[in-house]
C-alpha cells in the first residue's frame, strides 16, 4: 500500500520473474501477474467505495441532531449565518413575485465577474431578479434586455469545494443564448504570449478540453503585435492633423516627437 494513502502499490516484479523463469516465460508470468493485480485492485476499490458510502450515511445520520441543535440555537439567538442569508434571499425572490419585481426595478443592471465560481443558489437569485417573469425553474427565466452582464471562464472553475457549480454557469449562459444568441461573446484575445506559443497551446488543449464533461475550448488569438499596429495607426492619423503648443507657447502641427508612449516596462516598446 502506498504511504499516506489507501491506494495499493503496483508491484514491479518483471526482473524477478525473468530471473526465476527466463526472459520469455518471465515476461508472460509478469503480464499474468499484472492482470491479476489489476482485478484485485478493481475489487479493492469497490470495497473501499462501499465502506465510504456506509461511513458517509452514518455520519450524516449523526449530524442531523447537530444541525437541528444549531438551527435551534440560531432561532433562539435571532441570528443568521451566511448560508441562511443566501437561502432566505432565494426563497424571497422565488416565492414573492412582488418583491422580485421591486428588486428588479431597483437593480436594473447587474454585473457579475468570475461567474464560473457561482453556486446554484446565487445563480437563481441573480437570474430571478433579472427576469421579466418568475418561471418555475430559474433556468427557464426570460431575462430583461440589458439586465444581466456576466463574465466567466468555465476552465477556471476551481471552487467546487465551497459549493460552486460550473453547471450553473452553463445554465445561465443558455438562458441568455435562448433570447439573444449573439450576446454570447468569446474573449479570445491574448495580450501576453507570442503567436508561436499560442499556436502550440491551441493544438495541445483543444481536444482534451472539448471532450465529454469538459467546458469546451476556444482558440486564443495573439494580439500583442495587433495592439502595436493599432497604436501606430492612431499616431499616424494624429501627426500633422492635430495642433499642439510648443515650448514657446505657439501652436504647431503635431510631429512624432510630440507623442509619448507610457508602458509598465520597456521590454516590448520596440514593437511600437
N, C-alpha and C positions, 0 to 999 in steps of 0.2 A: 504494500500500500504506500502511496506517495505521502511524503511528510506533510503534516498540517492539512491534509485533505482526506476525503473518503474515497478518492479515486484509486483503482487498482494500478499497480506499477506493471507496465507491459514488460514481459520477460525478454531478455536479449540472450538467446541461447544458441544461435546459429553456429558459432565457433565450437561450442561444446558438443553439439550434435555431429558436426563434421569430424571432430577428433574421435568420437566414440564409434561412428558408423561409416566413416569415409565421406568424401566430398559430395558425391551424387546422392547417396542414401541419406546422408546427414541433412542435405537441403530439403529432401522430401519430408523427413521427420520434423524438421523445423517448420515447414509450411503447415503440416498437420497440427503441430502444437499451437501455431498461431491461430488457426481456425477454431480449435477447441477453446483457446483462451478468449477469443472474440465472443464465442457463445456464452461462456461463463460470465464475461463482462456484461453482456446484454441482460442476462438473468439477474445479475447482481444489481444493476441499475434499476430494474423493475422492482426488486425487493426494496431498494432504498426509496424509490418513489412512493410505494405503498406505505412504508413506515413514516415518511414525511407527511403524507396525506392524513394518516391517523393522528400524528402529533399535532398538526395544524387544527384538525377538527376538535381535539381535546383541548388545546389551548384556547380556541375560540369559545368553547363552552365555558371555560373558566373565566374568560374575560367578560362574558356577558354580565356577570354580577358586578365586576369592577366598573364597567361602563354605566350600568344602572346607578351605582353609587355616585359616580362622577356627575351624571345628569342631575341627580337629586341635589347634590352639593351646589351645582350652578344655579338651580332654581331657588334654593334657599338663600344663596348669596346675591341673587339677582345680577348675575354676570353671564357674559357670553365669551366663548373663545373664538379663534379665527375661523374655524370650520363652521361654527354656528352662524357667524355673520354671513358667510357665503351661502349656506343652505337656506337661511331665512330670507336673504335677498332674492334668491332664486324662487322660493315659494311665493314671495310677494309679487314678482312680475309675472309668474306663471298663473296664479290663481286670482289676481285682482287686476282686471284689464284696465280699469280707470287709472290705477296707479301707474301701470305700464305706459299708458298714453301720456300721462303728465310728465313722466321721466323722459319719454321720447321727445316731447316738446322742449323740455329744459336742456337736454343734451342732444342737440340736433346733429352734431358731428362728433364721432368718436374715433380716435386714432389709437391703434394698438400695435406696439412693436413686439418683436420676438413671439409672435402668436403661436409658433410651433410648441412653445412650452406652456400653453394654456390648458387647464384641466376642463373636463366637460361641464362642470358647474358654472365656471366663469364664462365659458363659451356660450352657454344657454342664456345667462344674464345679458350679455352683450347683444346677442342676436335678437332677443325678445325686445329689448329697448329700441333697437334699430329697425324693427319690423313694422310694417303697416298694420297688420292684424296679428292676433295671437293664434298661432297654429297649435294643434295638439302636440306635435313634435317640433322642437325648436329647429331641427334640421330642415324642416319644410317652410321656414319663415320666408315671407316675401319682404325683402328689405326695401326701405325708402331710398330713393336716389340720393347719393352723397352722404348717407348716414354713417357708414362704417368704412374705415380705411385700415386694412390690416397688412402688416409686413411680417413675413416669416420664411424660414428655410427648414423644411422637414428633415433635411440631412443633419441639422444641428439640434435635433430634439434629444436632450440628454437628461431631462428631469423627471423621468417616469417614477423614480423612487419617491417623489413628493406629490404624485397624483397627476402629473402632466400626461396628456394622451395625444399623440400626434394624429390620431384618428379624428379628434375634434377639429384640428387644422384642416384636414381633408373635407370634412362635412361642411365647415363654414365656407370653405372655398367653393364647394359645389353650390351652396346657397347663393353665392354671388354669380357664379357662372350660369346658373339657370336663367337669370334675368338679363345679365349683361356679360355675355361670353367674352367680349373684347376688353372687359375690365380686369382680366387676369393678365398681369404684366410680369414677364420673366426678366429678372435682373441678371444679366449675363456679363456685364462689363467688369473686367478685372483691371485694376489700376496698379498692380504690383509686379506682375510677372511678365517676362518676355514671351513672345509668341511661341517659341520652340518648347518652352516649359508647359504652356497651356495645351499645346497640341498633344504632348505626352500624357498630361493629366486627363484630358478628354478621352484619349484612347484607352487608358487603364481603368477608368472609373465608370464609363458609360454602361458596360454590361453588368458589373456587379450591383450597381445602384438602380438598375432598371428591372431586376428580377422580381419574382413573387415576394410580396411583403416588404419591398423596398420603396423608398419615396419617389423614385424616378430621377433621371439625370438630365440636366440641361447643360449643353456645352458652354463653356466660358469663352469669352472673346477678349483678346488683348486690346487695351485702349491706351496704353502708355504712350505710344507714338501718335495715335489719333488725337490725343489731347494736345500734344505739342503742335500738331498741324493746325488744330482749331485756334490755338493761341496765336500762331504765326499768321493765320488768315485774318484774325481780328486786328493784329498790329498793322498788317498791310493796308487794311481799309482805313485805319486811323491816320496813318502817315500821310501828310500833305492835305488831309481833309478836315483837320481839326487845328484850331489855333490855341496857342498857349503863350504865357508871358515868359520872356527870357529873364536873365539876371538883372537887366536894366528896367524891367517892368514893361517892355514893349511887346506888343502882340506879334507873333510869328507862327508860320505853319509848323506843325509837329514834325520832328525828324526822328529817326531811330534812336538817337541819343537822348531823346526826351522820354523814353519808355524804360521803366524798371520792372523786372520780374522778381517777385518775392517767393521764396521757397524755403521749406524747413531745413533742407540740406542742399549743398551744391553739386552732389554726385550726378544728378540727372539733368542739370541745366544745359549740358552740351546739346541735348535734343532740341531745345528751344532756340 
